[in-house]
Amino acid sequence: MHVGYAPIFQNLDNELSDREVYAQELRLAEMAEPMGFDSIWESEHHFTDYEMTPDCPTVSLLYGGSNQKSTARLPRRDLPWHKPLRVAENVSLLDHYSKAATS
């Protein structure tokens, strides 16, 4: 069975600064692999405190240094918000760096 973890980067009541939300979620993501998760999934949301992840490849690069076995997963991209060539370039860069981090 494959079990993944999905950080939510959520700050609905603005109780924390954005920096604190990111720090807490990245700290939890660092614990995903030691706790047995096989992957870390990231979803994309714009202009909302519901989930503060407007650029999944960039956030996923942050997982690469701390997780050697688990892989970052991008379930979808909102192409109307991005230029398709730029999405392909970002995902290619993520793929390249994630492999470099594990070798």
C-alpha positions as a Markdown table, in Angstrom:
| # | Residue | x | y | z |
|---|---|---|---|---|
| 1 | Met | 0.0 | 0.0 | 0.0 |
| 2 | His | 1.2 | 3.5 | -0.9 |
| 3 | Val | 0.4 | 6.2 | 1.7 |
| 4 | Gly | 1.0 | 9.9 | 1.0 |
| 5 | Tyr | 1.0 | 13.0 | 3.1 |
| 6 | Ala | -0.5 | 16.4 | 2.0 |
| 7 | Pro | 0.5 | 19.5 | 3.9 |
| 8 | Ile | -2.3 | 22.1 | 3.8 |
| 9 | Phe | -0.6 | 25.4 | 4.5 |
| 10 | Gln | -3.9 | 26.7 | 5.9 |
| 11 | Asn | -4.4 | 29.9 | 7.9 |
| 12 | Leu | -8.1 | 30.5 | 8.0 |
| 13 | Asp | -8.3 | 32.9 | 10.9 |
| 14 | Asn | -5.0 | 34.6 | 10.3 |
| 15 | Glu | -3.8 | 33.6 | 13.7 |
| 16 | Leu | -0.2 | 33.1 | 12.5 |
| 17 | Ser | 2.0 | 34.9 | 10.0 |
| 18 | Asp | 2.4 | 33.3 | 6.6 |
| 19 | Arg | 6.0 | 32.6 | 7.5 |
| 20 | Glu | 4.9 | 30.7 | 10.7 |
| 21 | Val | 2.4 | 28.7 | 8.7 |
| 22 | Tyr | 5.0 | 27.7 | 6.1 |
| 23 | Ala | 7.6 | 26.9 | 8.9 |
| 24 | Gln | 5.1 | 24.6 | 10.7 |
| 25 | Glu | 4.0 | 22.8 | 7.5 |
| 26 | Leu | 7.5 | 22.2 | 6.3 |
| 27 | Arg | 8.5 | 20.9 | 9.8 |
| 28 | Leu | 5.6 | 18.4 | 9.5 |
| 29 | Ala | 6.7 | 17.5 | 6.0 |
| 30 | Glu | 10.1 | 16.7 | 7.3 |
| 31 | Met | 8.6 | 14.1 | 9.6 |
| 32 | Ala | 6.5 | 12.5 | 6.8 |
| 33 | Glu | 9.3 | 10.1 | 5.7 |
| 34 | Pro | 10.4 | 9.0 | 9.2 |
| 35 | Met | 6.7 | 8.3 | 10.0 |
| 36 | Gly | 6.4 | 5.9 | 7.0 |
| 37 | Phe | 4.7 | 8.1 | 4.3 |
| 38 | Asp | 5.7 | 7.2 | 0.8 |
| 39 | Ser | 5.1 | 10.6 | -0.9 |
| 40 | Ile | 4.2 | 14.2 | -0.2 |
| 41 | Trp | 1.4 | 15.6 | -2.3 |
| 42 | Glu | 1.0 | 19.3 | -3.0 |
| 43 | Ser | -2.1 | 21.0 | -4.4 |
| 44 | Glu | -2.4 | 24.5 | -5.9 |
| 45 | His | -4.5 | 27.3 | -4.5 |
| 46 | His | -4.5 | 31.0 | -5.4 |
| 47 | Phe | -5.6 | 34.1 | -3.5 |
| 48 | Thr | -7.0 | 32.4 | -0.4 |
| 49 | Asp | -6.0 | 31.5 | 3.1 |
| 50 | Tyr | -7.7 | 28.1 | 2.6 |
| 51 | Glu | -4.4 | 26.8 | 1.3 |
| 52 | Met | -1.4 | 29.0 | 0.6 |
| 53 | Thr | 0.4 | 27.2 | -2.2 |
| 54 | Pro | 0.3 | 29.1 | -5.4 |
| 55 | Asp | 3.4 | 27.4 | -6.9 |
| 56 | Cys | 3.6 | 23.7 | -6.2 |
| 57 | Pro | 7.0 | 23.0 | -7.9 |
| 58 | Thr | 8.7 | 25.6 | -5.7 |
| 59 | Val | 7.2 | 24.3 | -2.5 |
| 60 | Ser | 7.9 | 20.7 | -3.6 |
| 61 | Leu | 11.6 | 21.6 | -4.0 |
| 62 | Leu | 11.7 | 22.4 | -0.3 |
| 63 | Tyr | 10.8 | 18.8 | 0.5 |
| 64 | Gly | 13.6 | 17.3 | -1.5 |
| 65 | Gly | 16.4 | 18.1 | 0.9 |
| 66 | Ser | 14.8 | 16.5 | 3.9 |
| 67 | Asn | 13.2 | 13.4 | 2.3 |
| 68 | Gln | 15.4 | 10.9 | 0.6 |
| 69 | Lys | 12.9 | 8.1 | -0.1 |
| 70 | Ser | 9.5 | 9.8 | -0.3 |
| 71 | Thr | 8.8 | 11.7 | -3.4 |
| 72 | Ala | 7.0 | 15.0 | -4.0 |
| 73 | Arg | 3.8 | 14.6 | -6.1 |
| 74 | Leu | 1.9 | 17.3 | -8.0 |
| 75 | Pro | -1.7 | 16.1 | -8.4 |
| 76 | Arg | -2.7 | 18.9 | -10.8 |
| 77 | Arg | -1.8 | 22.4 | -12.1 |
| 78 | Asp | -4.2 | 25.2 | -12.8 |
| 79 | Leu | -3.1 | 25.9 | -16.4 |
| 80 | Pro | -5.4 | 28.9 | -16.9 |
| 81 | Trp | -3.2 | 30.6 | -14.2 |
| 82 | His | 0.1 | 29.6 | -15.8 |
| 83 | Lys | 1.7 | 29.5 | -19.2 |
| 84 | Pro | 2.0 | 25.8 | -20.3 |
| 85 | Leu | 5.6 | 26.1 | -21.4 |
| 86 | Arg | 6.5 | 27.6 | -18.0 |
| 87 | Val | 4.7 | 24.8 | -16.2 |
| 88 | Ala | 6.7 | 22.2 | -18.2 |
| 89 | Glu | 9.9 | 24.0 | -17.4 |
| 90 | Asn | 9.1 | 24.2 | -13.7 |
| 91 | Val | 8.2 | 20.5 | -13.5 |
| 92 | Ser | 11.3 | 19.5 | -15.4 |
| 93 | Leu | 13.4 | 21.6 | -13.0 |
| 94 | Leu | 11.7 | 19.9 | -10.0 |
| 95 | Asp | 12.4 | 16.5 | -11.6 |
| 96 | His | 16.0 | 17.4 | -12.1 |
| 97 | Tyr | 16.7 | 18.8 | -8.7 |
| 98 | Ser | 14.8 | 16.0 | -6.8 |
| 99 | Lys | 17.0 | 13.4 | -8.5 |
| 100 | Ala | 20.1 | 15.4 | -7.8 |
| 101 | Ala | 19.2 | 15.6 | -4.1 |
| 102 | Thr | 18.9 | 11.8 | -3.8 |
| 103 | Ser | 22.1 | 10.9 | -5.6 |
